[in-house]
């Protein structure tokens, strides 16, 4: 049998609810949903650079693990926005302007092709 846990379940396991941070369960749930939506937008915008509307698209199964890691990296990067390089006690961080590491972003392979206009099918 396959894994039936959702991406939301997996992210919530790694980013637990803390009242001191989120204040309410509703804020926490909205935050997790936003992380998932943002990670979806990032992977689809890189994977399919010529698509203007991603609302009806799903993340390809190949990138489901990437989407999970993206959520965690976005969460862990809070407070470090705009960081391009930082090193402390042997740990180093480098981020692009969107808040993700170069290593994570380099895992997405754009789908190449000829852009189509609305008149083409």
Secondary structure, DSSP 4 states (H G I P E B T S, - for coil): ------HHHHHHHHS---HHHHSSHHHHHHHHHHHHHHHHHHHHHHHTTT-S--TT----GGGHHHHHHHHHHHHHTTT-TT---EEETTEEE---TTS--HHHHTTPPPPP-----TT--
